[in-house]
Amino acid sequence: MAAHELFRPGSNPLAPLYREELILDALRSTWTGARTFEQTKELMRALIHGPQKLRYCVELICSELFLLTSPANRRPLLQDLAKVLRQFGGDATEAAKLVDLDINALGELLTVTQGNRERRSVLLVPACTSRSNDYWHAGQASVLASGTATVFCNAASKGLSVGGSCFIGCDSVHKPPKEHAGIVRPLTPYHGWHHGILQPSCQGALSETDQALVVVDLDPVHLVSGKPRPQLLPEPVSMVAYLPIVEVLHKEGNARALTASLRDQLKDKKGSQTLARLLNTKAFAAPREPLDFRGALAKLLEAKRDRRLKADLGGPELDAFAGFFSNPEAVRQRIMVCLQDQHQQPAPLAKADGLDLAPAWLDFLVADLTWKQSDAEQPEGKQAGNKQPAIRVPPWRQVLAYPNAGEGGTSGGNPTA
């Protein structure tokens, strides 16, 4: 189901993507009866002990989360569902039944009461929404209601979606203990600094523009351990890595390769020249050049080596380096905490550029957006990179022409790329 979105809804109750019965159904088609006892034993062991992480997960896409937030959402959701069902030739009178089935199915999946299998204690929520607050509070409510952790992954796109992605667990609802001078409380790779785990004050989530890979160690079994807490039980949600993404693009190389890729779609040589000129103009906003970023990193490490970075102010090299990222303040803050607290809480060091560096200096990802030419587009005698990707999108007229095609997707064509 969805609110203010357009796709053909399915008629089955909400269910996790990973279910043991689906694996068994897939195995049935290949079962010949010729397997030995040892082979069957290995198969059962793999089924029971293999995909442990997936056994605890359930997914809700974007507005499906509103099933959780309030009973007042039931009628608006079924009205939206009825409207979409009519557009795709479905039975709108079934909307109330379908919504009630989804609510009941979700309750059974997340409940803390003993069932026939482990409960689903981790809620995965990919979204593209301008209402990140709603998802934060729904995640906090899920922790308090059933000890369910939420992984909220929202698009960061100006004017469309407002980011705010985060992990939501026990620390998102418990008041943190009082801080004491000279003591760094949370144990993280960044000397106590962490980002991407929601705090009770609704701080800690990624910003509206922040693009980053956040890695968290999440215990799906002991998310809520009660009191007294077992002596050696690790924290149920703990920071592993915050990897901000910096986008770079070689403007001239990108224009040359993209023009070559599109030459079959352009009318003549003049069209290719026009496209190349447009891609090289200042009006075509592009991320920084790869060499510019490498230079900024080299200057930052040189300033660290020469002890020109101050623990209270940082320095111009740090400001220039942080400016390459979508959330400069988070990158700057992480390095500042390293300068201030590295002695109170040391971190494992890695060798880079002749220096022993903590993760705060090296944990980032570089996304080179420069277009790569395929074999067919390369000049003679030169080797190519990856093949040019292609995505097929079936036209809407085919979708509406065949309303009774497969469930939960587009109709009248193959929806896959």
KENU-16595 format. One line per 4 residues: for each residue x, y, z of C-alpha. Coordinates in pm, 1 decimal. Example, Ala and Ser with C-alpha at 12.3 -4.5 7.8 and 13.67 -1.06 7.14 Angstrom:
! residues 2
1230.0 -450.0 780.0  1367.0 -106.0 714.0
END
This chain:
! residues 417
0.0 0.0 0.0  105.3 362.6 -34.9  -13.5 716.7 29.5  -0.3 965.2 -261.7
200.9 721.1 -473.2  114.1 537.3 -793.2  186.9 168.2 -844.1  -22.7 -145.2 -875.0
-75.0 -278.1 -518.6  -64.3 -644.8 -431.3  -338.7 -832.6 -251.8  -126.1 -1041.9 -14.6
-76.1 -937.0 351.5  248.6 -763.2 443.5  529.4 -1013.8 488.6  910.1 -1004.1 520.9
1114.6 -1050.8 205.3  1300.0 -1340.7 369.9  1077.7 -1631.8 472.7  1182.2 -1993.3 518.7
876.0 -2120.5 331.9  982.8 -1932.6 19.3  1317.6 -2110.7 24.4  1146.0 -2446.8 66.3
909.9 -2369.8 -222.1  1210.4 -2285.9 -440.8  1383.0 -2609.7 -337.4  1072.8 -2815.2 -419.7
1112.0 -2740.7 -790.4  1467.0 -2883.5 -786.4  1405.1 -3173.5 -547.3  1475.3 -3504.4 -718.8
1472.9 -3737.1 -419.1  1829.3 -3843.7 -494.8  1991.5 -3647.5 -211.9  2181.5 -3847.1 48.1
2119.7 -3811.9 420.7  2442.0 -3609.6 459.1  2337.1 -3370.9 184.8  1995.5 -3326.5 347.0
2161.5 -3264.7 684.0  2383.8 -2993.6 534.8  2083.0 -2836.2 366.2  1889.4 -2823.0 693.8
2190.1 -2683.9 879.5  2229.5 -2407.7 619.4  1859.7 -2324.7 638.3  1854.1 -2309.4 1018.4
2188.7 -2148.4 1094.6  2283.2 -1965.3 774.0  2071.9 -1652.4 723.2  2048.9 -1558.9 1091.7
2040.6 -1182.9 1035.2  1755.6 -1198.8 784.3  1540.4 -1404.5 1019.6  1494.8 -1099.4 1242.4
1413.5 -840.7 973.3  1088.4 -708.2 831.8  1057.2 -431.5 573.6  814.2 -141.9 540.3
846.0 91.2 242.5  795.4 462.8 307.4  430.0 536.7 396.0  360.5 175.1 497.9
509.5 281.8 832.5  195.0 487.1 897.2  20.8 157.7 978.1  221.7 172.2 1302.5
191.7 533.5 1402.0  -179.3 571.4 1485.2  -515.9 392.4 1444.3  -636.1 722.8 1296.0
-437.6 641.0 981.1  -643.5 332.5 897.8  -924.7 506.4 707.4  -702.1 746.4 504.8
-480.3 453.5 406.4  -770.7 239.7 289.7  -913.7 536.4 93.6  -581.1 583.9 -86.1
-561.3 209.8 -149.7  -916.9 201.4 -289.4  -835.2 488.0 -526.4  -523.8 314.5 -661.8
-706.7 -18.4 -694.5  -967.2 149.8 -915.5  -695.3 300.4 -1135.6  -548.0 -43.7 -1199.1
-877.9 -226.9 -1245.1  -883.8 -384.3 -897.3  -1175.7 -426.9 -656.7  -1189.3 -109.1 -444.9
-1433.4 -272.5 -200.8  -1148.1 -498.6 -86.0  -940.6 -202.3 44.4  -1064.0 -220.7 406.4
-1000.4 -595.2 420.6  -648.3 -556.7 275.8  -552.6 -281.4 521.3  -681.5 -483.9 817.7
-485.4 -788.0 697.9  -170.1 -575.9 681.8  -222.1 -434.6 1031.5  -279.4 -782.2 1176.6
19.7 -928.0 990.8  248.1 -649.9 1113.7  130.1 -698.6 1471.4  206.0 -1071.3 1454.4
553.2 -1009.8 1312.3  661.7 -751.3 1572.0  487.3 -875.6 1886.3  689.4 -967.0 2196.7
453.2 -1254.9 2280.1  592.6 -1602.1 2216.3  519.1 -1733.3 1867.9  621.1 -2032.8 1659.0
954.3 -1871.0 1564.4  1181.0 -1579.4 1653.6  1004.2 -1246.5 1631.3  1107.4 -986.5 1377.9
1291.6 -733.5 1594.3  1452.2 -514.6 1323.3  1237.2 -290.7 1105.5  1398.0 -180.0 775.6
1238.2 133.3 630.5  1364.1 270.7 295.7  1187.0 597.0 214.4  1173.6 911.2 5.0
991.0 1153.2 231.7  990.7 1510.9 355.5  857.8 1397.0 696.6  1160.6 1237.3 861.4
1031.6 1343.3 1205.8  737.8 1103.7 1168.5  975.3 813.0 1111.6  1199.9 904.2 1404.7
905.4 914.4 1645.6  757.7 593.1 1503.2  1094.8 424.3 1560.1  1112.9 549.5 1917.6
757.2 428.5 1979.3  848.7 85.0 1839.6  1138.8 56.4 2085.2  909.6 139.8 2377.0
622.5 -81.3 2258.2  802.4 -399.1 2152.2  1178.7 -348.7 2173.2  1197.2 -317.9 1793.5
1493.6 -141.1 1635.7  1437.8 64.9 1320.0  1681.8 125.0 1035.1  1550.3 435.7 858.5
1712.0 509.1 521.0  1572.1 823.9 359.2  1674.9 981.1 30.0  1877.1 1301.7 50.4
1750.5 1506.5 -242.1  1690.6 1881.8 -216.5  1327.3 1970.0 -280.2  1213.3 1607.1 -279.3
1334.6 1433.0 36.7  1500.4 1561.0 352.7  1743.9 1286.7 453.7  1759.5 1228.0 828.2
1856.9 861.1 796.3  1948.7 687.4 1122.1  1942.9 378.6 1341.0  1683.7 386.2 1619.7
1736.4 162.9 1922.9  1742.9 167.3 2303.4  1977.3 466.1 2319.1  1719.2 660.9 2118.1
1471.4 659.7 2408.3  1687.9 643.4 2723.4  1823.9 960.9 2877.5  2203.7 944.0 2851.5
2404.2 938.4 3176.4  2562.3 1257.8 3299.1  2892.9 1347.0 3136.6  3201.8 1399.4 3352.3
3503.1 1609.7 3260.7  3794.4 1402.9 3132.7  3584.1 1090.3 3071.4  3479.8 990.9 2719.0
3175.4 770.3 2774.0  3073.2 602.2 2445.1  3331.7 362.7 2301.9  3348.5 436.6 1927.8
3620.6 428.6 1661.1  3612.7 810.1 1671.8  3710.9 872.7 2035.5  3353.5 888.9 2162.9
3208.8 1078.7 1865.8  2922.4 907.8 1682.6  2676.8 1000.0 1410.1  2382.5 818.2 1254.2
2223.7 682.4 1575.3  1918.2 879.7 1686.5  1931.6 1029.9 2036.2  1630.5 1094.4 2266.7
1651.0 1463.8 2176.0  1614.6 1367.6 1805.0  1977.0 1466.5 1747.0  2226.7 1227.3 1587.1
2047.8 1150.5 1258.4  2215.9 1239.6 930.8  2146.2 1590.3 804.9  1915.1 1683.2 516.8
2201.0 1668.8 265.3  2433.8 1414.5 426.7  2526.7 1121.9 200.5  2707.9 858.2 404.9
2737.5 488.3 474.5  2676.5 429.0 846.0  2774.9 89.3 986.2  2627.4 -13.9 1322.0
2659.2 -336.8 1520.2  2300.7 -425.7 1608.4  2202.8 -719.6 1830.6  1858.0 -840.8 1714.9
1815.1 -1075.5 2011.5  1908.5 -854.8 2307.5  1778.7 -518.1 2190.3  1601.8 -487.5 2524.7
1775.4 -682.4 2800.8  1586.6 -566.6 3109.2  1735.7 -513.8 3454.4  1969.5 -622.8 3592.7
2157.5 -629.8 3263.7  2373.6 -943.0 3210.5  2730.2 -863.8 3313.6  2915.1 -914.3 2984.3
2634.5 -843.9 2737.1  2760.2 -595.5 2473.3  2572.0 -279.3 2387.6  2277.0 -370.8 2160.5
2344.6 -79.2 1921.0  2703.5 38.6 1879.9  2887.5 251.7 1624.5  3122.6 74.9 1380.5
3186.7 333.0 1108.0  3064.7 658.6 961.8  3178.4 684.1 599.6  3075.1 1013.6 438.5
3066.0 1012.1 58.8  3250.9 1269.5 -148.0  3144.5 1297.5 -512.6  3410.3 1389.4 -768.6
3394.0 1427.7 -1145.4  3655.3 1495.6 -1413.9  3457.9 1747.1 -1619.8  3645.8 1727.7 -1949.1
3678.6 1348.7 -1943.1  3311.1 1312.3 -1851.4  3202.4 1538.5 -2140.5  3420.0 1348.8 -2387.8
3301.4 1002.8 -2278.5  2933.6 1096.5 -2247.0  2931.8 1257.6 -2591.4  3084.9 941.4 -2739.4
2821.7 727.8 -2563.8  2535.0 933.0 -2702.8  2663.2 984.1 -3055.1  2413.2 731.5 -3196.8
2127.2 937.8 -3050.1  2265.6 1267.4 -3182.2  2182.4 1372.6 -3538.5  2529.9 1463.4 -3660.0
2878.3 1574.2 -3561.2  2748.9 1922.8 -3486.8  2512.0 1777.5 -3225.6  2802.4 1599.7 -3056.4
3005.4 1919.2 -3049.9  2713.0 2113.5 -2902.8  2664.9 1856.3 -2623.7  3037.4 1853.5 -2543.1
3041.6 2233.4 -2525.6  2737.3 2242.5 -2293.6  2886.2 1980.9 -2059.5  3203.2 2186.8 -2028.9
3034.7 2521.3 -1955.5  3027.8 2677.4 -1609.3  2647.9 2653.7 -1615.0  2679.8 2274.3 -1590.8
2735.1 2241.3 -1216.8  2961.8 1948.8 -1142.9  3123.6 1803.3 -829.9  3488.4 1877.0 -759.9
3769.6 1736.3 -967.0  3935.5 1415.8 -831.8  4276.0 1586.3 -825.8  4133.6 1874.2 -619.8
4012.5 1633.8 -351.6  4340.1 1444.3 -341.0  4524.6 1773.2 -307.0  4301.1 1883.0 -17.4
4359.9 1552.2 161.2  4735.4 1578.4 109.3  4739.8 1931.8 253.6  4533.0 1818.7 553.6
4774.2 1535.8 632.9  5069.6 1768.7 583.3  4917.6 2013.5 831.5  4871.0 1727.8 1078.9
5231.3 1615.9 1032.4  5356.9 1970.4 1092.4  5127.2 2013.5 1397.7  4951.6 2314.9 1244.1
4601.4 2189.9 1332.4  4480.7 2329.5 1666.6  4261.9 2119.2 1897.6  4030.7 2414.9 1964.2
4017.0 2578.8 1619.2  4130.5 2327.5 1357.7  4276.8 2514.2 1063.3  4215.3 2626.3 703.1
4333.3 2289.1 568.1  4064.2 2111.0 771.1  3794.8 2354.6 654.8  3896.6 2310.0 289.8
3894.0 1929.2 318.0  3554.5 1917.2 493.7  3406.6 2142.2 224.9  3417.2 1856.0 -26.7
3150.3 1658.5 164.6  2772.3 1700.1 170.3  2783.8 1759.5 548.2  3109.9 1949.6 614.7
3026.5 2009.9 979.9  3009.7 1635.8 1062.1  3346.3 1567.1 894.3  3506.9 1866.1 1066.1
3358.5 1776.4 1404.5  3485.2 1418.8 1385.6  3844.4 1529.6 1322.5  3820.0 1798.6 1593.3
3709.4 1535.4 1846.1  4008.1 1323.8 1739.2  4243.3 1616.4 1803.6  4087.2 1676.2 2145.9
4012.4 1327.7 2284.1  4254.5 1089.1 2113.8  4454.8 1047.5 2436.2  4152.6 979.0 2659.7
4018.7 717.2 2417.1  4277.4 589.8 2164.0  4168.4 418.6 1842.8  4338.9 155.7 1621.4
4584.4 320.7 1383.9  4639.8 263.1 1012.3  4944.9 352.9 805.3  4880.6 616.2 536.0
5109.1 870.7 370.5  5383.3 785.1 616.2  5161.5 860.4 915.9  4986.4 649.4 1176.2
4628.0 771.6 1138.6  4313.2 705.4 1338.8  3989.0 615.0 1152.6  3863.4 975.0 1186.9
4114.4 1081.0 917.2  4055.6 796.1 671.5  3694.0 680.0 698.9  3529.8 820.4 386.8
3418.7 694.0 43.5  3503.6 855.5 -290.2  3237.9 828.8 -563.6  3387.8 913.1 -903.9
3092.3 1011.9 -1124.8  3299.2 1047.0 -1441.3  3133.4 856.5 -1728.9  3333.1 554.1 -1844.1
3331.5 457.0 -2211.2  3234.8 107.0 -2322.5  3443.6 -105.4 -2560.9  3243.7 5.5 -2864.5
3288.7 372.4 -2780.8  3664.4 364.2 -2727.3  3902.3 492.5 -2995.0  4080.8 213.4 -3180.9
4370.1 62.3 -2987.1  4243.0 161.8 -2642.0  4086.7 -64.8 -2382.8  3751.6 20.4 -2228.9
3597.5 9.4 -1885.2  3247.3 -110.0 -1799.8  2964.1 -158.0 -2047.5  2721.1 128.1 -2084.4
2427.6 59.5 -1848.1  2072.4 54.3 -1978.2  1743.7 65.7 -1787.6  1414.4 -32.3 -1948.3
1099.0 142.2 -1822.8  774.0 1.9 -1964.2  528.1 268.6 -2088.7  220.2 346.4 -1879.7
-22.4 266.7 -2164.9  79.5 -100.4 -2139.1  36.0 -93.7 -1762.5  -318.8 34.8 -1784.6
-403.0 -199.1 -2071.1  -339.3 -510.3 -1861.1  -466.9 -438.4 -1508.0  -475.5 -803.0 -1402.2
-109.0 -883.4 -1460.3  135.7 -981.2 -1187.1  104.8 -846.9 -833.5  280.2 -559.9 -669.5
445.7 -401.2 -970.6  396.9 -264.3 -1318.1  192.5 -461.2 -1566.4  216.3 -526.2 -1938.4
593.7 -554.3 -1955.5  902.1 -664.9 -1775.9  955.3 -413.8 -1488.9  1316.2 -513.6 -1438.2
1617.2 -338.9 -1587.1
END
